[in-house]
Amino acid sequence: MTSPSYTGWHPWLGLPHRIGADPRNGEACCCLRMAQIIMEEIGRDPPEIDPRWENLARERRWTDLYEEFQLIAIKAAVDEELWSLVPLLTPVSFGIGVVVPDKLLLAVHHRQGLTTVPLLQLKSPLYYNLR
């Protein structure tokens, strides 16, 4: 299992958002791929990305995408747990962030690209782990 201090995501900071993009190629980042890669690296067994999820994102069906997320995740026993997932549902978007060291959320913003946000800045976040 990878150390809790896993930092392989650092080179991805600032990559622009693009649905389906793998951040390891250094061109762009998709929150689904980013979360899947990190879960693999820390020794968890994430599901394969269902092509329907990317289609839902392209169709801007945010609520449907959030419901799909809830099928593969369960509420974390502890808030702010390292490597937990935070769904980011708004009326105009859906994304998945990952809690990384220093109480930061690693998330892909459609304009700012991959960035970190202090957990304290989030309004009532919900924390999940994979089923």
Residue frames relative to the residue before (quaternion, step in Angstrom):
aa qw qx qy qz dx dy dz
M 1.0000 0.0000 0.0000 0.0000 0.00 0.00 0.00
T 0.4978 -0.6671 0.4737 0.2878 3.55 -1.04 0.80
S 0.6113 -0.5811 0.4110 0.3462 3.53 -1.13 0.72
P 0.5763 -0.5849 0.4366 0.3677 3.58 -1.12 0.60
S 0.6684 0.4954 -0.3108 0.4595 3.58 1.18 -0.35
Y 0.1862 0.8139 -0.5281 0.1551 3.61 1.19 0.41
T 0.0387 -0.8259 0.5619 -0.0270 3.59 -0.74 1.08
G 0.3099 0.7976 -0.4759 0.2031 3.59 1.22 0.28
W 0.6112 0.5652 -0.3435 0.4348 3.57 1.23 -0.28
H 0.4760 0.7107 -0.4283 0.2916 3.62 1.15 -0.40
P 0.6784 0.4915 -0.3303 0.4349 3.67 0.81 -0.78
W 0.6272 0.5632 -0.3374 0.4191 3.60 1.20 -0.37
L 0.4612 0.6986 -0.4506 0.3100 3.59 1.19 -0.36
G 0.7957 0.2864 -0.2375 0.4780 3.55 -0.93 0.96
L 0.4790 0.6554 -0.4606 0.3590 3.60 1.20 -0.18
P 0.4760 -0.6751 0.4737 0.3052 3.60 -0.97 0.78
H 0.5467 -0.6106 0.4697 0.3282 3.55 -1.27 0.45
R 0.1820 0.7334 -0.6477 0.0973 3.53 -1.14 0.80
I 0.4810 -0.6793 0.4753 0.2848 3.55 -0.74 1.08
G 0.8296 0.2204 -0.1923 0.4757 3.54 -0.91 1.02
A 0.5318 0.6625 -0.4008 0.3430 3.61 1.22 -0.24
D 0.3221 -0.7188 0.5899 0.1776 3.52 -1.09 0.87
P 0.3878 -0.7654 0.4573 0.2339 3.63 -0.47 1.13
R 0.5549 0.6373 -0.3948 0.3608 3.60 1.15 -0.42
N 0.6510 0.5063 -0.3390 0.4526 3.59 1.17 -0.37
G 0.4862 -0.7243 0.3882 0.2971 3.59 1.31 0.00
E 0.5867 0.6051 -0.3651 0.3954 3.59 1.23 0.21
A 0.7799 -0.1352 0.1501 0.5924 3.59 0.89 -0.94
C 0.2635 -0.7729 0.5631 0.1267 3.56 -1.32 0.23
C 0.1587 -0.7335 0.6553 0.0860 3.51 -1.17 0.81
C 0.5249 -0.6612 0.4251 0.3264 3.59 -0.86 0.89
L 0.6251 0.5421 -0.3509 0.4383 3.60 1.01 -0.72
R 0.6802 0.4725 -0.2866 0.4817 3.58 0.89 -0.94
M 0.6332 0.5392 -0.3312 0.4457 3.58 0.93 -0.91
A 0.6840 0.4765 -0.2905 0.4697 3.60 0.81 -0.96
Q 0.6442 0.5258 -0.3248 0.4507 3.59 0.94 -0.85
I 0.6626 0.5067 -0.3066 0.4584 3.60 0.89 -0.93
I 0.6692 0.4911 -0.3087 0.4643 3.58 0.87 -0.92
M 0.6386 0.5168 -0.3394 0.4582 3.61 0.92 -0.82
E 0.6363 0.5132 -0.3299 0.4722 3.61 0.98 -0.77
E 0.6891 0.5118 -0.2821 0.4285 3.58 0.85 -1.00
I 0.7250 0.4078 -0.2581 0.4914 3.61 1.03 -0.62
G 0.6307 -0.6004 0.3054 0.3853 3.56 1.30 0.25
R 0.5143 0.5956 -0.4496 0.4226 3.59 1.18 0.36
D 0.4161 -0.7196 0.5105 0.2201 3.55 -1.22 0.45
P 0.0775 -0.8310 0.5493 0.0421 3.60 0.18 1.21
P 0.5349 -0.6070 0.4646 0.3601 3.57 -1.15 0.49
E 0.5766 -0.5270 0.4753 0.4047 3.53 -1.27 0.33
I 0.4969 -0.6376 0.4867 0.3311 3.56 -1.09 0.61
D 0.3411 -0.7368 0.5569 0.1752 3.52 -0.71 1.15
P 0.5008 -0.6687 0.4500 0.3155 3.65 -0.74 0.94
R 0.5557 0.6070 -0.3903 0.4129 3.59 1.18 -0.52
W 0.6192 0.5623 -0.3528 0.4195 3.59 1.03 -0.77
E 0.6766 0.4681 -0.2957 0.4855 3.57 0.91 -0.85
N 0.6213 0.5264 -0.3444 0.4672 3.59 1.05 -0.65
L 0.6325 0.5193 -0.3325 0.4688 3.60 0.97 -0.80
A 0.6472 0.5104 -0.3207 0.4667 3.59 0.99 -0.80
R 0.6605 0.5012 -0.3138 0.4626 3.60 0.91 -0.86
E 0.6955 0.4464 -0.2565 0.5012 3.58 1.13 -0.70
R 0.3962 -0.7514 0.4392 0.2925 3.59 1.35 0.00
R 0.3629 0.7110 -0.5013 0.3338 3.56 1.05 0.85
W 0.1099 -0.8756 0.4693 0.0298 3.51 0.63 1.28
T 0.6685 0.4957 -0.3146 0.4566 3.59 0.87 -0.86
D 0.6385 0.5151 -0.3248 0.4707 3.59 1.00 -0.79
L 0.6445 0.5158 -0.3153 0.4682 3.58 1.01 -0.79
Y 0.6313 0.5224 -0.3228 0.4737 3.58 1.02 -0.78
E 0.6465 0.5095 -0.3202 0.4690 3.60 0.98 -0.79
E 0.6237 0.5209 -0.3345 0.4773 3.60 1.06 -0.70
F 0.6175 0.5439 -0.3361 0.4581 3.58 1.02 -0.82
Q 0.6750 0.5127 -0.3005 0.4373 3.58 0.89 -0.91
L 0.5977 0.5661 -0.3624 0.4370 3.62 1.17 -0.37
I 0.7521 0.3654 -0.2063 0.5081 3.59 1.15 -0.55
A 0.7336 0.3932 -0.2095 0.5131 3.59 1.28 -0.10
I 0.1622 -0.7444 0.6370 0.1177 3.53 -1.31 0.46
K 0.6122 -0.5528 0.4058 0.3936 3.55 -1.16 0.58
A 0.4607 -0.6702 0.5130 0.2746 3.54 -1.00 0.88
A 0.5312 -0.6404 0.4556 0.3163 3.56 -1.07 0.72
V 0.7793 0.2230 -0.0931 0.5782 3.56 1.17 -0.66
D 0.4249 -0.6812 0.5305 0.2722 3.59 -0.88 0.90
E 0.8344 0.2024 -0.1830 0.4789 3.53 -1.22 0.68
E 0.2864 0.7727 -0.5175 0.2306 3.59 1.20 0.46
L 0.5371 -0.6345 0.4569 0.3165 3.55 -0.92 0.97
W 0.8395 0.1478 -0.1787 0.4913 3.56 -0.98 1.01
S 0.4370 0.6572 -0.5018 0.3540 3.61 1.14 0.30
L 0.4392 -0.6868 0.5255 0.2435 3.54 -1.30 0.46
V 0.1384 -0.7773 0.6104 0.0639 3.55 -1.06 0.80
P 0.2691 -0.7557 0.5703 0.1767 3.61 -0.56 1.09
L 0.1669 -0.7815 0.5983 0.0589 3.54 -1.00 0.90
L 0.0658 0.8183 -0.5597 0.1136 3.54 0.10 1.35
T 0.0464 0.7549 -0.6521 0.0528 3.55 -0.90 1.02
P 0.6751 -0.4796 0.3411 0.4448 3.61 -1.19 0.11
V 0.7813 0.3298 -0.1681 0.5026 3.61 1.15 -0.51
S 0.8102 0.1406 -0.1022 0.5597 3.62 1.19 0.17
F 0.1013 -0.7385 0.6559 0.1190 3.50 -1.41 0.16
G 0.0986 0.7821 -0.6110 0.0728 3.53 -1.00 0.84
I 0.3084 -0.7097 0.5969 0.2120 3.52 -1.35 0.18
G 0.1340 -0.7759 0.6126 0.0691 3.53 -0.88 0.99
V 0.2784 -0.7346 0.5952 0.1689 3.55 -1.28 0.43
V 0.3896 -0.6965 0.5497 0.2468 3.57 -0.91 0.94
V 0.0814 -0.7917 0.6054 -0.0059 3.55 -0.72 1.16
P 0.7319 -0.4235 0.2715 0.4596 3.61 -1.21 0.21
D 0.7880 0.3161 -0.2802 0.4479 3.52 -1.35 0.50
K 0.5274 -0.6676 0.3883 0.3541 3.58 1.20 0.65
L 0.4161 0.6673 -0.4892 0.3772 3.51 0.87 1.11
L 0.2811 -0.7126 0.6104 0.2015 3.53 -1.24 0.49
L 0.2452 -0.7395 0.6133 0.1296 3.55 -0.83 1.05
A 0.1462 0.8029 -0.5545 0.1626 3.56 -0.52 1.17
V 0.3734 -0.7024 0.5619 0.2270 3.53 -1.25 0.54
H 0.1538 -0.7779 0.6068 0.0549 3.55 -0.67 1.15
H 0.5414 -0.6690 0.3974 0.3183 3.58 -0.87 0.93
R 0.7441 0.3412 -0.2296 0.5265 3.63 1.15 -0.39
Q 0.7449 0.4118 -0.2245 0.4745 3.59 0.96 -0.82
G 0.4362 -0.6885 0.4691 0.3401 3.59 1.19 -0.30
L 0.7521 -0.3532 0.2716 0.4857 3.57 -1.23 -0.42
T 0.1028 0.7993 -0.5737 0.1463 3.53 -0.68 1.14
T 0.3492 -0.6857 0.5765 0.2748 3.55 -1.31 0.08
V 0.1314 -0.7635 0.6311 0.0391 3.51 -1.20 0.76
P 0.4687 -0.6539 0.4962 0.3263 3.63 -0.86 0.81
L 0.5405 -0.6412 0.4367 0.3255 3.58 -0.90 0.90
L 0.6016 0.5848 -0.3534 0.4137 3.58 1.09 -0.64
Q 0.6506 0.5250 -0.3193 0.4462 3.61 1.18 -0.45
L 0.5832 0.5856 -0.3740 0.4209 3.59 1.23 -0.25
K 0.3390 -0.7278 0.5602 0.2039 3.55 -1.08 0.75
S 0.8532 -0.1682 0.0637 0.4896 3.56 -0.56 1.23
P 0.1035 0.8193 -0.5585 0.0781 3.62 0.67 0.98
L 0.2747 -0.7120 0.6190 0.1854 3.54 -1.27 0.51
Y 0.2347 -0.7875 0.5616 0.0962 3.55 -0.92 0.96
Y 0.0629 -0.8108 0.5816 -0.0193 3.54 -0.91 1.01
N 0.1925 -0.7081 0.6588 0.1661 3.50 -1.40 0.31
L 0.5861 -0.5557 0.4353 0.3976 3.56 -1.22 0.30
R 0.5425 -0.6123 0.4658 0.3374 3.58 -1.14 0.65
